[in-house]
């Protein structure tokens, strides 16, 4: 490193250290909470999966029936693991991209504790039979006020950092972060008001439910996930993103088309034909933003795939980005009426949803935590072996889950559409695929436990110290030391 490079690197390292120090307590709080809910949700996922092929399992405990375990699993993974990991990543990214200290640190830490309280309280309410039975909004109405209040703090912190930013250029990740903090609070408050506030009734309530449920992935998890990939991919590779203009095209077409797509879940339902058609058109038009993102990511990675061997951050975010492409194309195709006739009400839909929330978003969050945590603690990850167990357990588990339920769901749909096949025969034929679902869950659970051990060691400062940022290599076991 020559003198000029060293003199340029020193101020950059200084402001990065200042930003990371300001993020330490709030971001660590959200990450640790997220991992706790990941483990809790994993246990519930295994229980729900086992009950699909062995319904008598733990049947003596009414609070562990499938109708209670499954919605608690869904909500703890969405509002516990996914949202808390996403908020932690969002705050750190916005601080880094704006080059300013994280504001509202104490309110954010308190907000994290209250968020945990909300997830715990809502989960207990469902397990004791007080859930709302509205998918993705099963927590009782009162808890929504708590979450809404915390969203206000997160939104305020993000906007304050952007307004005080020390750089004139707005990087594409910030566009996506803006989308997340502005779209989702509105989406969440409106859905609760319309559904739980009885402003929407009958089929209008169903349309509102799927407008919300579909957009949780598209207007909350997807912007955070893509913002993370757009930041970490060039950061780890040490090269710019392929095309800034393609990235903007992807953002604005996502904003334009995704929010219309939710009603394709109601094909065949008692809704106006035009409303269903609008959802289908919006879904098909998603080919535009997805293709631009896929091309941009691939061209950025081109010639650097060998680095997947040395960077866990890169492995997870590349797998997540690839899953985003597949799940989005799959969603566009299954919105078509002819395809929906086969896949609707089958395990195919479950596989599709998990590829989006887990294969895409969760994998990207794993990669983000592998990158961010060492910069908050100044320490390296403690065990390369546990990192490999985490990656292969979750990657293989997701592959088995998706392939098994996708193929099983197609066969299930064809059989249900055949009047000569009895429904009980359809159920019997799906059993092998439901067992594959449990096997996949075990693989993912092994990966989650390995990840939790790594996170525990990292935040209890068990790993060795990192070298000085100014002299560290771009690609390290933590995913890069810049």
Order of alpha helices (4+ residues) and beta strands (2+ residues): alpha-alpha-alpha-alpha-alpha-alpha-alpha-alpha-alpha-alpha-alpha-alpha-alpha-alpha-alpha-alpha-alpha
